């Protein structure tokens, strides 16, 4: 189905051209008459050129293919011409161009809001296009159509195309390796504290004791010599594997002007988290991701089963493209359901980004840590923090009994700010003066938002510490 329309600025310029032409003829003003006549002439030429080009592309249905990193559009045999020589795109009238437009949404629902739009120029035998402005995420195909317009964008004609791709287009976040050893509590102390001794005959027939081994197999004779618990290897049994479930809570942002800032912090957090997961896998910890599937309205577990560093990193990047920014807190799963989804004997790594808003299930009685002096300086200020997300997470954690480490996202900080001391903050440097003079209002608002998120993360970290919970900033 073809739709021809005039754009908003095209209508404005056409009306202005008509007014200039009429007023110039009535008042005898040559300049306004010439400007109005030129605008009207171009509007007529653009309408005719778009109409002729649309007739040439009427029977064209290009084939769209995706290789995971880009798109390839090739001309298909038209409905009227079935010859083998018709393998190039139809011609365009000079001054017009044809584009294959793809509209994406972050949800498979047909009524979902358009999140991104790509316009692929079509010419020659085929067109290869690699999108560069798409951020991390899983994009669902919402609408495909041919878009024909003039170079000034006055008029446009659109041909709706049938859906040809069903697999979502995934944009991954680059892996950011951690600069230091993170989460030391998640590592097995028995592995880190192995004694470095020369192997004897008895040592060769044994292995170190791990929590969970059968105590009847302890090698007591070897313990008398080394003062270290060991297990006899009559029938070899592998040591118990440490299992870790990683849950990523999707942030909620209801203000459209702050969504880009929240998305930038969350994408950087995902990149650092992917590096942490790779480090945990290298340490021998078996990891699985717990993500919320919105079409099925349930939590889904994804096991990281790929062997090899590159294959595991690719699987982690693909899975970490699923968490996205949400506009409504009602879409968040219940915190109790997250803790109940952890298997018996496993641990939980709860990752989230503080937003400062009231989340779901705000009616639940908040957890109040026994020591409140370290939070705000006194217990009289506790009521102001009752709706902070950390309290509700501590409540669900205390009820579940699952060993949990909370990971709180903080905005990315440059190395210069990380290495600066208090004296450097007090002295107004030349770079600081330049930033104050030439920074835009948008960058100033972004810096203020980053500071607000940083303060919220540090505040919730103090609440976790006061509640005897393990938490770190990432």
N, C-alpha and C positions, 0 to 999 in steps of 0.2 A: 504494500500500500504506500502510495506516494503522498507526502504532505509538503506543500510549498508555503512558506511563511516569510514575512518581512521582519527583520530583527528590530529591537527597540531603538538602537541608535540609527538604523537605516530609516525607520519611520520618522525619527526626529529630523534627520538631515533632509529627507524628502520634503517634509512639511516646511522646513526653513527655506529650502530652495524655491518651493512654490510661492511662499510669502515674499521672498526677495524679488522673484521675477515679477510678480503682480505689482508690488509696491514700486519697483523700478520703472515698469511701463507706465503706471499711473502718474508717478511724480516726475518722470523724465530723468531718472538717475541712471546713468550708464553703468556705473560700477556695480550697483546692486542688481541691475538687470542681467549683466554678464555673469556675475557669481551665481545668481539663481538659475540662469539658463544652463550653466555648466553642471550644477548639481542635478538639475532635472534631466539633462542629457545622460549623465552617468547613471542615474537611477533607472532610466529607460534601458540603457545598454546592459546594466547589470541584471535587470529582470529578464531581458531577452536571452542573454548569455546563459544564465542559470537554467532557464526553461529548455533551451536547446541542449545543453549538457545533460540535463535530467532525462530528456528523451533518448539520448545516446546510451545512458546507463540504465534504462528502464528494465531491461531483461537480464541484467548482470547480477549474479549472486556469488561473490567471491568466497573462497574457501579459507577459513581461519584455522591455523594450527599453532600450538604452543609447545615449546620444548622445555618449559620450566623456568627459563631465564629471559625469554623474549617471545615475540609473535612473528609469524610468517603468514602473509596474505598473498594468495595466488588467484589468478582469474579462473573461473569455472566456465564450462560450456554454457552458453546462453540457452534460453528456452526456445528461441526461434532458429538460431544458427547452430548446427550440430557438427560442423566441419572440424577437422583436426587442426587447422591452421589458426583458429580463433583462440589463441593462448596468450594474448596480451590484453591489457585493460583498454576499454573504449577511450577514444580521444576526448579532450576537454577543450571548450572554446577558450581562446586566450583571455586571460583575466579571471578565470574560474579554476577551481581545483576540487578534486574528489577525495574524501576522507572516509576511512572505515572507523566508526566511532563505537567505543565499548564503554558502557556504564557499569560500574561495580557497586556492590553493596557489601556490608559486613555481616549480613544475615541472609539465609536462603529464602526468607519470606518475600513474596512478591511486593508487599507494601513497604518494604524496608527503604530507608532513606539512601539516596545516592551518595556514596562516600568518595568516589574518584571517577574520573572520566578521561579516557585516552582517545586521541584522534590520530590515526595512522594515515599518512598521505599515501595515495595509490598512484603508481605510475610504472610504466615498463612491463616487464614480464612478471616480477614478483617484488614484494616489499618486505624487508625484515626490519623489525622495530624492537628496540630494547628500552622499556620504560625506565626513566631515571628519577621521576618525581614521586614514585610510590613509596610509602614508608612500610615498615614491617607490618605484616598482617596476612589474613586469609581473606581473599576477595572472591565474592560470588558474582557470576555473570547475571546482570539484571536486564540489560537491553542492548541489542546489537542493531546497528542501522548504518546505511550509507548516507553520508552528509555531503552535499554539493553546495558550494557557496562561492561568491565572488571574493576577490582579494581584499576588499574593504569591509566585507561582512554585512552588506545591506540586505541581501536576500539569501535564503537557504532552502534547499529541497532535501527531504529525507525519505529513504526507502527502508522500511523495517525488514530486518533479516531474520531468518529462522535460527533458533539456538543450535549451535554446532559443538559447543564444549560444555561438559557437565562437571568436570573436575575443577574445583576452585583453584584460582591462581594464587600462588603462595610467594610472598616476599619475605626472606629471612633476614635476621639481624646478624651482623658480623660478630664473631666470638671475641670477647674482650678478656684476655687472660688476667687472672688476679695478680696483683703486684706483691702479695704476701700470702703466707699460708693462712687460709681461712677455715673456720669451724674446727678447731682442734678437738673439741669434745666429741665430734662425730667419728673420729678415728679410733680404732681399737687400741687401747693402751697396751694390751698384751702384745700387739704387733710392734708398736713403737719402742717397747722396753725389752726387746729380745736380748738375751745375754750373748756377747760375742766371745765364745769359747771355742777351743779346738775340739774337733769331733773325735770321740773315742768310740769303741765298739758299742757301748751302751747308749751313747748319744746318737749314734747312727740308727739305733733301733727305736728311737723315740722322737717325739715332737713336742713343742711347748703346749702347755695347757691353756685352753680358751674357755671362757665362761660358757657353760652349757654342755661341756663334755661330761661323760660318765665318770663320777669320782672313783668307781671301782677299778678303772684302768690307769690310775695314777702310778707312776713309776717311783715308789718310795725310796728305793735304794739309790736312784739317781738324785732324788731330792736331798738325801743325807750328804751327798758330795757337793752339790751345786747350790743348794738352798733355793732351788727354782722348781716349781711344779711342772712335770712333764707327763705325757701320755704314752703308754706302750703301743707300738705299732704292730701288734699281732695280725689283725685284719685292718688294713688301712681305712680310716674314715677321715674325710676331709674336714678341716676346721669349720665351725659354723660361720655362715656368711652374714655380714651385717647388712640389713635391708633398710632402705630409707625411702619414704614416700615424700615427694616434693609437690606441694600444692601452691599454686600462684593465684592469688585473689585479684580479680580484675578491678582496676580503679573506676570510680564513678565520678563523672564531671558533668554537671547540668548547665554550666555556663559555656556557651559556644566560644567566647573570646579566650577562654583558658584551655580549651581542648588541645590546641597545638602544643602548649607548654607542658601539659600533663602527659601528652603522648611522647614528647621528647624525653622526659624523665623516665617514663615507663620503658621506652625502647632501650635507653642506656642501661636500665636495670636488667632488662632481659639479656642484653649482651654480656653484662658481667655475670649474670646467673648461669648462662651457658658455659662460661669458662670455669665457674665453680663446679658444675656438674661433671665436666670432663676431668677436673682434678679429683673429685670424689671417686669417679670410676677408676682412675689410675691408682687410687689408694686401696682398691679392692672392695669398695662399698657398692652393693647392687642398688641401683636407683630406678625409681618408677615415677612418672608424672601423673598427677591427679588433676584433671581439667574438667571444666563444666561444659557439657554438650547441650547447647540451647535448643536445637531441634528436638532432642529427646527429653529435655528438662531433667537431666540426671548427671551425676558425676561419673566420668569415665576414666579408667586406669590405663595408662600406656606404659608398657615395659620397654626399657631400653635394651634391646637384644642384639644389636649389631656388634660385630667383633671388628676390632681395628680402630685406630684413632680417627681416621678420616671418615669411615662409615658411621661411627658412633656420633661424631660431631655433626654430620649431615642429618642424621635422624633427630638429634637434639634440636638443631636449628629449625627443622620442619615442624616439630611438635611445639616449639616455643613461638611459632607464628600464630597459633590458635588464640592465646589470650589477647583480648582487645579492650579498648576503652568503651565503657558503657555510659549511657545517658540517664539511666534510671536505677536507683538502688534496689528496686523490686526484683531485678534480674539476678541478684547475687544469691548463691545457695546459702543454706543455713549453716552456721558455724558448727553446730552439733553434728550435722551430716558429714562434714569434712573429717572430724575426729573419729566418727564411727566407721568411716571408710578405710581407715588404716588397718592393715592385717595384724593379727595377734603376734606379738613379739617384735613388731616393727617400730620404727621411729618416724617422726614427722618433721619436715622442714617447711614451716609456714611462711610464705613470702607474700608481702603486700606492700602497698604504697600508701602512706597516710595522706588523707585529703582534708582532715579537720571537720568533716561533716558528720551528721548522724546517720548511721547505717541502719540496715534492716534489723528487726527485732529489738528496737530501742526500749521496749517495755520490760525487757529482761532485767532483773535486779543486777546492778553492776557489782563486780568484785572489788572489794576495798582491801588493799594490802595492809598488813599489820603495822608497817613502818612507813609513815607518810612524810617524814621530815626531809627525805632525800628527793621528793618530787617537786614541791614548790616552796619549802621552807616551813610548813606548818600544816596541821590538819584542818584549819579553817578554810583552806582553798580547795579541798577535795571535791566539794559539791560542784565546782566549776568544771571538773574533768570527768563527771560521771558518764557523759555520752561519748567519751573518747573510745576509739575502737579497741585499744589495748585492754580495757577493762573487760569487755565482752569476750575477747579472745582468751584472757586469763580465766574467766568463768568457765568457758567450754573446756579449756585445758584441764582445770582442776577437777571437773566432773568426769572427764574421760579417763584420766590416768595414763595417757599416752605420753611417752617421753618426746618432748617437742622443743625445737629450736626455732625461734621467731627471727625472721630476716626482714629488716625494714629498709625500704628504698630511700635513698637520698639523692638530691640532684648531682649531676656530674660537676666536679670541681677541677679547675685547671691545676697543673703542677705548680705554677707560680703562687697560687693562693694556698696550696697545701704546704709549701716550703716556707712561706712567709711567717715571720714571728710577730710578736706583739708590737715591737718597735716599728716594724715595717707597716703595720696597720695604722699606727698613730701618725707617721710621717706622710704628708701628702706628696707623693712622688710626681714626676713629670708625666708618667703614664696615667696616673689618676686624674691629674688636671686635664689632660687631653680627653680622657673618657667623660669627664664631667661637662666639658665644653661641646663635644661633638657627638655624644651618644644620643640616639633618638629616644623619643618618649616610649616607643614600643619596647626597646631594649631595657629601658629603666623599669617598665612594668614587669618585664620578664624576670629581671634580677630580683625585684621585690617578691614576685611569686616564688622564685627559687628559695629565697630566704625564708619565706613562710613555710614551705614544705620542709626545709632543713630544720627549722625550729620545732615543727610538729613531730618529725622523726626523732629528734633528740629528747623531746618531752615523753614520747611513748617509750623510748628506750629506758628512761629513768623509771617509768611506771612498771615496766617488765622487771627491772632490777629490784625494785621495792617489793614486787610480788613473787620474788624467788624464782623467776623464770629466766631461762637462757635466751638471750637476744643479742643480735649484732646488727650494725649498720653496714649496708652494702651499696 
